[in-house]
């Protein structure tokens, strides 16, 4: 605006009135844009808005004088515009408290626990604006093409204010920090977040892109080469590569990440990975600790199974995508046997929680197996063998359960963190 004012006066002196009109219109548009942005991010009425309105009126009056070709003093216009501009500038500096704009971009509601405690901390900080913007994701075809789109903005907890992703232009706002929990970009065979939100693109819109894994891994001994090799595919991902900071579950896991990424990118990069990767802990553990057992609200239909909360032991039965893919029909028969066995014992109740991506994965990669799996789900529900939990809330399932049974997965780490007995099933 200040530069435009100088150009306006220069063009008035040269009688280049068409340029003056264009510059005045530009100034007015800038003032309107700034005013709208302030209204969007500030909750209080500010004097700055009134000053911008006065400025727009003054610019309009100058515009009308130029259009009517009336005699005009460049020096007087320059003085008036400068006076108004200084008032606006001082108001911006003194009346608007500078806050960091921090954006969280979850995609699946069931994975929100990997960011929630971070969001709560930012939201409680008076120097920050915290914004949760759930982003859409797609199922992928066998050929890698994007198929059906999903958006889960309505499935997040009621106390989390949601911003619709089409209402917030990251490239314009350019937040100070962006948090993500999906590291795959185009590298996942089953699903993909919208390509506009790939980490390689997001890094262009912020000073600090932060990746927090949506999963937790079994802790690994740094000398166990085989175990390190088994988790490499969780580490060498776009989210780790393109993020400015990566927050992992522990200092020990940080060391594993550093070793894997140094091997992947070259030993000369080790110092960079040490600075980039932070072993601050997983927010998933924070959410679990925060979930008080006595305050949990259960779905209405679960009461028919649970009855008196002290009368039955609840067993959390967790089934994974990989086990179903690896063992196919044998795994279907294993699950059916588990259901029948637990159904025979009145003192225990099974709470079956399948992996949230099992439908998208199996229907895409093994359609014939998907039909068998659907029949098993139907059989489980119709025979009332136990609770079927496909809700986003894994913490509720863990907190009301007395023991864990099922596949080896990140859920095991969460259950262990609250002292729950663990038994890993064998498919044989």
Buried (B, 14 or more C-beta within 10 A) or exposed (E): BEEBBEBBBBBBEEEBBEBBBBBBEBBBEBBBEBBEEBEEEBEEEBBBBEBBEBBBEBBEEBBEBBEEEEEBEBEEBBEBBBEBBEBBBEBBEEBBEEBBBBBBBBBBBBBBBBBBBBBBEBBEEEEBBBBBBBBBBBBBEEEEEBEEEEBBBEBBEEEBEBBEBEEBEBEEBBBBBBBBBBBBBBEBBBBBBBEEBBBBBBBEBBEBBBBBBBBBBBEBEEEEEEBBEEBBEBBBBBBBBBBBBBBBBBEEBBBBBBBBBBBBBEEEBBEEBBEBBBBBBBBBBBBBEEBEEEEEEEEEEBEEBBEEEEEBEBBBBBBBBEBBBEBBEEBBBBBBEBBEEBBEEEEBBBBBBBBBBBBBBBBBBBEEBBEBBEEBBEEBEEEEBBBBBEBBBBBBBBBBBBBBBBBBBBBBBBBBBBEBEBEEBEEE
